[in-house]
Amino acid sequence: MRNGLRIVSSGIRIENASLVDPANSAPAMERPLYIKNGKIAATAGEDATTLDASGCVALAGGIDIHTHLIGPMAELARDVAKESGIEELASSVSEAAKMYAAMGYTTIVDPAIYPALARKTHMAARGAPIIDRCFLALLGPGSLVGEILEKGDDKELEDYIAWLVNGSGAYGLKAVNPKSSEDIRAIGRAVASLDIDHPVHLHLPDLGEGGGFRSAIDAITALEGIEAHIAHMQFHCYEGRNGRTISRAHEIAKAVNANENISIDVGQIVFGGTVTVSADTKLIDRIERVTKGKVKSLDAGWGEKCKATPYTYDPSSYINSLQWVTGLELFLSIMDPWRVCLSTDHPNAGPFTAYPEIVKLLMDKDYRNHRLSKIHPKVIEESALKKMDREYSLREIAIITRAGPARRLGLAGKGALQVGADADVAIYRKGGDIMQMFIKPAWVIKGGVIVAKNGRIVKTCEGKTFYAPLSTDERENAKWKERVSDYCPDGLKNFPVEKKVIDGGR
């Protein structure tokens, strides 16, 4: 074992596959791919296993930059799914991880690790085989954060974020509902000043509301010159006008296109039943008032709460149809695929198992128009989607699901097929239905281990957790412990998380 991964010394030789590797600016080409000791190699051993991948394409393992899969928040969503009869979302963390791997995904980012629940989250990660993972520490709009931001002391904010990320065993920081553009800029600047590979990951205010569009534009403007990733942007594309909700996806796309420092994941909705789970408790309360669904809550410590409720995206609904169209318009209107990532914000906009269909919607205009014809007629009439001719290439799909997320996360060994990269490879059969192609890879290799064949798991291995080992001053540690204790007397029972609890490392 090394770094939590089983290493195979004999190696694998993949022959006759067309390699799609945009991370290295190479055009698709047919050449052998060698794997040895868990890495892409220049050659394989004489006793290497040979895979004849004739008629196939080989891509790096998929990376989901925003999914709620592991830990107490994800368990809350699973409980609601079970009670609501949504079987697809009720799978255990072990089964969900295998479902990811069976589709060719080998790395995920869970962007919602509550500091007080960080230990439980890392312990839960041990039950998720195969996939590597990164967690992002949550910076909520709590009293202590508000006090620091109000003072305007950049160094104090940097020190607090470093302590929070380090103590949570996190890879980076997710800020939820910053109260102002000034706060967004201050938080983004603080993260950029630290030794964190992923820029600030933002959940903006007014999600799903009529003012969400303006909040998103204001945030992009405030972040000028500061690298940032905005999560589930589809939910931030709306404006209330004359008693109606309208989409401003094209204006959001225009703003993203004009600001190279900004990347997004889309949060594409999927029609059907799902569970909405969030640290944005106002959002859940608003959904519950509309749906009259049952809400379950979780005390997340440090004055924070998490809530979950069932929700159904209905193609006959004007609002849900508008959301479906809006996400696709974002994908098709943002011109640089390196700055847009595929996500459903699992499970909020729908399950990650819908990724193969979303890929088909992006690659096949005829299929997209067929699905468009089944939604609310008013949305069909008003939407620009039916006039959009763009179809993603396989190279662009490889970017938004692999190379792009890897670059935005700063994971140098991921999302690529060059010598020295992690041997995470998904091999898909060409020539048939696009959706079926991505549902059932011919082979999936994780860290040099063949873990899936024809969409079925045949072997498991351990994944690892990447984290940012930030150095923090002991006096600063003592100061922050005291200040958190002032707000939450019992808030430090399980914080910080010892490194031995974290599975693996960077």
N, C-alpha and C positions, 0 to 999 in steps of 0.2 A: 504494500500500500504506500502511496505517496500523495500528500495533500488530500487525503480522503478518496483518492481515485485508484481503482485497480489498474495496474499497468500491464500491458501485454507485450512481451519482449519479442515474440516471433514476428509480429507485424502483419499488415494487410496490404495487398496490392490490388488496386481498383483499375480495371482495364476497360477501354472502349467507351468510357463515359465522356460526355461533353461537359467541361468544367465551366461553371458560371461564377466568376470571382471578381466582382466589381471593386472590392477593396484594393485590388492590385492593378486596377485600370486595364485589365486584360480582357480582350474579346473572348466570347465563348469559344473554346477549342477542345478538341478531343486529344487527350494525352493521358498517360498513366498517372495515378495519384498514389503515393506511398505513405504508409503509416507505420511508425515504429516508436515504441516506448511512450505511447499516448500522445504523440505529436505528429504533425505532417512532416515527412522526411524526404530526403533526396533519393533514398532507395530503401528497400525493405529486405529483410533477411531471406536466405534461400528457402527457409521453411515457412515463409509467409503464406497466409490464406489468400487465395486469389478470388476476386469477385468479378465475373464477367458482366459488366454493366452496359452491354450493347443496347442502344435505343433509350438510354437514360441520360439524365442530367444530374450532375453532382453540385450541390450547394453547401456552404457552411451550415452548421446547425443553427436553427432559428433562435431569435432572441426576442422575448416579449418585454418591452420596456416599462409596462404598467399593468400589473395584474394583482388582484388581492387573493392570494392562494394559501398563505401560510400564517399561522398564529391565531390569536384570539379573535381578531376582526373577521378573518376568513371562517373560523369556526362558528361565529355568530351567524354569518350568512348561510352556512351549511345547515344550521339548526332551523332557520326560517325556511330554507328550501325543503327540508324534510317535512316540516309541518304543513307546508303548502303543496306538497306532492310534486315538486319540481325535481324529478329524479336525477336529471343530468347534472344538477348543481349540488346534489347531496352526497356525491362521492367523497370518500376520505381523502386526506391530503396525499396519501400514498397512491391511490388510484388516479387522482387528478394529475400527479406528477408523471405517472406512466402514460396517461392520455396525451400530455404534452409531448413526451418523448416519442410516442407512437406516430405523431404527426410530423416529427422531424425537428421539434424544438428542444434545445438542450440548455438554455439559460433563461432565467426569468428575473425580473425586478419587482419586488413587492414593496410598494412605496408608502407603507403605512405602519411603521413600527412605533408604537407608543413607548416612550422611555420606561414607564413603570411596568410595561408588559414585555419589555425586550427579552428578558430571560426566558419567558414562556415561549416567545416566538422562536428563539434560537433552538430551544429544546424541541419544538414542533418540527423544525426544519430537518431534524434527524429522521423523521418519518417520511421524508420526501426523497425517494430514490432517484438516481440518474441525473436529474437536472442540477446545474449550478445556479446560485442565486445571489442577489444583492438586495439588501434592505435599505430603505431610506428612513431616517429618524424624522418623526413628525414635530414640526414647530407650529403649534397652534396659536390662536389669538389670545392666549391666556394672560392672566394679570402680570406675571413676571416678565413675559416677553414685551407686553405693552409698556411696562415701566422702563425697560431697557431702551426700547425704541423711542419713547417720549423724551428720554434724556439726550438722545442723539449722539451717544458715545460709541463710535465705530469700533474701537478696540474692545470695549466691554461686550458688544454684540458678537464680535469674532470669537472672543474667549468663551462666551456662553455656548455658541454653536459648536465650537470644537469640543467642549466638555460634553455636550448633548450627543453628538455623533459618536465620539469615542466611547462614551459610557454605554451607548446603545449597541455597540458592535455593528454600526451601520456603515454603508458605503458612501452615503451622502445625506442630503437634507431635502425634505419636502415641506414647504410652507403652505399652510392651509388658511385661506381667507385673510391675507394681510389686509389691514384696515385702510390703507391709503397707498397712492402711487409712491409717496416718499418712503413708506415702509418697504414696499416691494423693491425699490432701488437699493435701500440700505441692506436688506437681507441678501439680495443678489450680489452686491459688492462685498459683503462679508464672506460669503461662500467662495467667491472668486479669489479672495486673499489667502485662503487656507489650502492645504495640500489635499484637496478633494478633486478627483478626476471628473466627476459628473457635476455640471453646473446646477444652480438651484433649480429644483423641480417644483413647479407652482400649481397649486389648486386655487384658482382665482375666485374672488367674491362674486356673488350674484349668479351662481351656476344655475342654468335653466330658467332664469328670470328675464324679463323684458329689458333689464338694464345690463345684462351680461355682455352684450356686444360692446357697449361703451367701456365697461370695466376692462375688457380684453384689449381694446385699442389703447386705453390709458396706460395699461401695464406695459405693452410693447413700446410705447413712447417713453415711459419712465426708464426702461431698461436699455436705452441707447448706449451702446458701447460695452454692455455687460452680457456675457453669455448666460442664456437661460433656456429651460425646457418647460413648456406649458402643457399640462396634462389635459386629456380628454377635451380638446378644443371644440369639438362639435357642440358641447353643452354651453359654450360661451358665445354662440353666434346669433343670438336672438335679440330682437328689439320689439317693444310694444308700441303699436301705432294705431290710433283710432279704434281702440278696443280689440285689435287683432295682434297676433304674434307673427312676425315675419322673420325670415332668415336673412342674415347679412354675411353669409359664408364668403361671398366674393370679395367683400371689403376686408374681411379677416385675412383671406388668402393674399390679397394685395399687400396688406401690412406685413405679413410674414415674408412674402417675396422681396419686399423692400428692405428687410432687416436681417442680414446674414447671421446675426448673433442669436436669433430665435429659432428653436426647433419645437415641434409639437408632436404629440400623438393624438389620434383623431377621436377615439371613443365612438366607433361606428356602432349604431344600434342594430340589433338583430330582432326581427319580429318573433314574438312568442313570450312565454313566461320567464321571468328572471327574478333576481333579488337585488335590491339597491341597498348597499351598505357603505357607510361613510362616517368620517370624523366631522363632516359638515352636517351637524344635527338639525340645523334649520331647514336644510334641503329635505331630509327624511320626513320631518314634521309636515312640510308643505305637501309632499307626495302622499303622505298618510291622510291628509285632509281631503285630497282629491279622490283617492282610491278606497278610503275607509278600510284599508288593509291593517293587519295586525303588525304592530311595531314592537321589536325586541331591542332592548338596550343593554349596554355593557359599560360598567364603570371602569374607565381606562386609567384611572389614577391622575394625580397632579391636576385635579379639577377638570379633566377631559372626559368626554363620553363618546361612545360609538353607538350608532343606531342602524337597524336593518328592517326592511319591510319588503314584502313581495310586490312585484309590479309586472304588468303585461304590456308589451309593445304590440299594438293592434294596427294592422295595415288599413283598417277602415277608419281609424282615428286621424283627424286632420293634423293634430300636433305630432303624433308618432310618425306619420308619413312625412311631415316636414323635417323631422329629425333624421329620418333615414336618408332623405335626399340631401340634406345639409352635409352630413358626413361624407357622402360620395362626392359632392361638389368641392369640398375641401381637398380631398385626395386629388381630384382632377384639375384643380385650379392652382395648387402650389406647384411651381414649376421645378423646383430643386428637390428630387426625391431624397437627398441626403438629410433634409431637414423636416421630413414627415415620417412618422413611424406608425405601423399598423397596430391598432389596439381596439379592444371593446371595453377597456376599463373593467375587465372581468371581475365580478359578474354584472356590474352596474348597467352597461348597455347591452349585455348579452354574454353568452359563454364563449370562451376562447376556442371551443371546438367549431365555431362558425368561421374561423379564419380561412379555410379552403373556399368557402362560398364567397367571402369578401374578395379574395384573390380573383375568383372568376368574374365577379362584378367589375373589377378594375381592368381585367384583361380582355373581356368579351363584351363589346358594346351591344350586340344583339341580345345577349342574355340580360344585360342591365336594363335594356328597354322593355324586355318581356316582364321583368320583375316590376319595373316602373308602372306598367299598365295595370297592375293589381292593387295599387294603393289608392288613397283618397283622390277623387277626380279633381278637386279644387287645387290640390298640390301638383298634380300632373299638368294642369292648365297653366299654373304660375311658374313652375320650376324651369330653370335653364338646363336641367340635366339632360332632357331629351335632345337638346341641340349640341351636347358636348360629345365630340367624336373621339377624343383621346382614349387610347387603350394602352395600358401599361405593358411594357415588354417584360420578359422574364428577368432581364438584368435589373430593371427597376423594382420588380418584386423582391429580388435578392437584396436590394439596397434597403427597402423599407422594412424588411423582416429580419435582416442579418447585419449587413455591413454598416448601415446607417446607425442603428441602435448601438452597435459595438463602438463606433467612432464617438458617438455622443456620450457614452458611458466611460470612454477611455480604457476599454478592455482590449489591450493590444493583441492578446492571443485569441480573440473571438471574432466571429463574423468574416473569416478569411480562410483561404486554402494555401497560403504560402508556407514554405518550409519554416518550421519552428512554431507555427500556430498550433493551438490545441486541436487534436484530432477529433473534432466534432463535425460530422459530415452527414448530410441527408441526401439520399440518391432516389430520384423520382423517375418514373417511366413516362416518356414523352408519347405524344400521338393520340391519346384518348381524351376524355373529358377533363378539363382543367381542374374542376373541383375534385373529382375522383383521384386525379394525379396527386393532389396535395393531401388528400385524406389518408392515402395508403402508400407511403414511400416503400420502394423496393427494399431498401436497407436504411437503417439509422445507426450511426456509429458515434459513441460518446467516449471521449478520452481513449480511443483505440479499442473499445469494446463494442462488438456488434450487439446492440440492445433490442433492435426491432427488425422484423422482416414482414413485408407485405402488410404493414399497418398493425402488426401484432407484436407485443413485447415477448422476446425470447430469452432475455437475460437482464439482470439488473446490476448496477454498480452504484457506488456512492457518489453523490455530488459534493461540491464544496461551497462555502460561503466566502464571498469577497467582502472585505471591509477596509475602511480607511484608518490605519493605525496612527491617529494624530497624537502628537506629543502635547501633554498638558502639564502645567505647573502644579505642584502639590498644594501650594497655597491657594491657587485659583480653584482647585478641586474642593478644598475645604470651604472656601467662600461660597461656591455654588451650592454645595450640599446644605449649608446653613440657610441660604436664601430660599431654596426650594422647600426646606423644612418649615420656614416661616409661613409659606402658603399652604403646604400640605404636610402636616406633621408625620404622616405615615408613608410619605411618598418615596422614601429611599430604601424600603425594605429589600427590593430586588434590583437596586441600581447602585453602582454601575455593574455591567455584566463582565464577569471574569473571562479572559481570553480562552481559557480551557473549555468554557461552555460553548464557544463559537466553533462551528464545524468547519475547520480549514482556515484559510487566511489568504491575504493578498501577497 
